[in-house]
Amino acid sequence: MRLSLDDSGQRFVVRGFTETAVRINHDELTRSFLLTPEQLIQNVPLHTVSALQVGALNLLYTDAPEVLIIGTGLRTVRAQAAVQAELLRAGIGIEFMDTGAACRTYTVLASELRRVSLLILFPQDTDTTN
């Protein structure tokens, strides 16, 4: 799906997505990443929701989001309650969504100049022949 809302001056904008990739500006990303309106952190070492662990969430605090949206693939998967509680204690609202819904929601909130982050989880590619 192609997205085309006003970017409101953001450095990084979700331009589209498929089941296996997300287009940020002109780059097609196929590995897990964290996006804020000001930063793109590629090759995030998280590939599944179960990889989110209490005490190891510092990366998710990048740019002090008020809302963190996590895209979990074709279907919505939630993290364990302790992970969600840690983020809430830090003042970060958290939403788990399928990747398409996550991209659309992030785009709307970022265009409203909200402090929002988008974590997209892609399963780790096990093909090592490249």
C-alpha positions in Angstrom: 0.0 0.0 0.0 1.2 3.5 -0.8 0.8 6.3 1.7 0.8 9.9 0.9 0.0 12.3 3.7 1.7 15.6 4.1 5.1 14.9 5.8 4.9 18.1 7.9 8.6 18.6 7.6 9.6 15.2 9.0 13.0 13.9 8.0 11.7 10.3 7.7 8.3 9.4 6.3 6.6 6.1 5.7 5.8 6.1 1.9 4.3 2.6 1.6 4.4 -1.0 2.8 3.9 -4.6 1.7 3.8 -7.9 3.7 7.6 -8.1 3.6 8.9 -4.5 3.4 8.3 -0.9 4.4 9.4 2.1 2.3 10.8 4.9 4.3 11.5 7.9 2.1 13.1 6.2 -0.9 14.5 3.2 0.9 12.8 -0.3 1.0 13.5 -1.8 4.5 13.2 -5.6 5.0 14.8 -5.8 8.4 13.5 -4.7 11.8 13.8 -1.0 12.4 12.8 1.8 14.7 11.4 5.1 13.3 10.7 8.4 14.8 10.0 11.6 12.9 13.6 12.6 13.4 15.5 9.3 13.3 15.7 6.0 11.5 17.5 3.2 13.3 18.0 0.3 10.9 18.8 -3.4 11.6 17.3 -3.3 15.1 18.3 -6.6 16.8 14.7 -7.5 17.6 12.8 -9.8 15.3 9.8 -11.0 17.3 7.6 -9.6 20.1 9.0 -12.3 22.4 12.4 -10.7 21.9 11.2 -7.6 23.9 12.5 -8.2 27.4 12.0 -6.2 30.7 15.2 -4.2 31.5 16.4 -4.3 27.8 14.1 -1.7 26.3 16.4 1.4 26.2 16.4 1.5 22.4 12.6 2.1 22.5 13.1 5.3 24.5 14.8 7.0 21.6 13.5 10.5 21.1 11.2 10.2 24.2 8.0 9.0 22.5 4.6 9.5 24.1 3.3 6.6 22.0 5.2 3.6 20.7 3.5 1.6 17.9 4.8 -1.9 17.3 4.1 -3.6 13.9 4.2 -7.3 14.4 3.7 -8.7 10.9 0.5 -10.0 9.4 -1.3 -10.4 12.7 -1.2 -8.5 16.0 0.9 -10.1 18.7 1.3 -8.5 22.1 4.3 -8.5 24.4 4.2 -10.0 27.9 2.5 -7.8 30.5 5.7 -7.0 32.3 7.2 -5.4 29.1 4.0 -3.3 28.6 4.1 -2.3 32.3 7.7 -1.1 32.0 6.9 1.1 29.1 3.8 2.5 30.7 5.8 3.3 33.9 8.2 5.3 31.6 5.2 7.3 30.4 5.1 5.6 27.0 1.8 4.5 25.6 2.2 1.3 23.6 0.1 -0.2 20.8 0.6 -3.5 19.1 -0.8 -3.8 15.5 -0.3 -5.7 12.3 2.4 -4.0 10.3 0.0 -2.3 7.9 -2.1 -0.8 10.6 1.0 0.3 12.5 2.4 2.1 9.4 -0.9 3.9 8.8 -1.4 4.9 12.4 2.2 6.1 12.7 1.8 8.2 9.6 -1.3 9.9 11.0 0.2 10.6 14.4 3.5 11.9 13.0 1.7 14.2 10.6 -0.1 15.6 13.7 3.4 16.3 15.1 2.9 13.8 17.9 5.9 12.3 19.7 5.5 8.9 18.2 7.8 6.0 17.4 7.3 3.0 15.1 9.0 -0.3 15.7 8.6 -2.7 12.8 9.5 -6.3 13.6 10.6 -8.5 10.6 11.5 -12.2 11.3 15.2 -12.7 10.9 16.2 -13.9 7.5 17.8 -17.4 8.0 19.2 -17.5 4.4 22.9 -17.0 4.7 23.8 -17.7 1.1 23.9 -14.0 0.1 
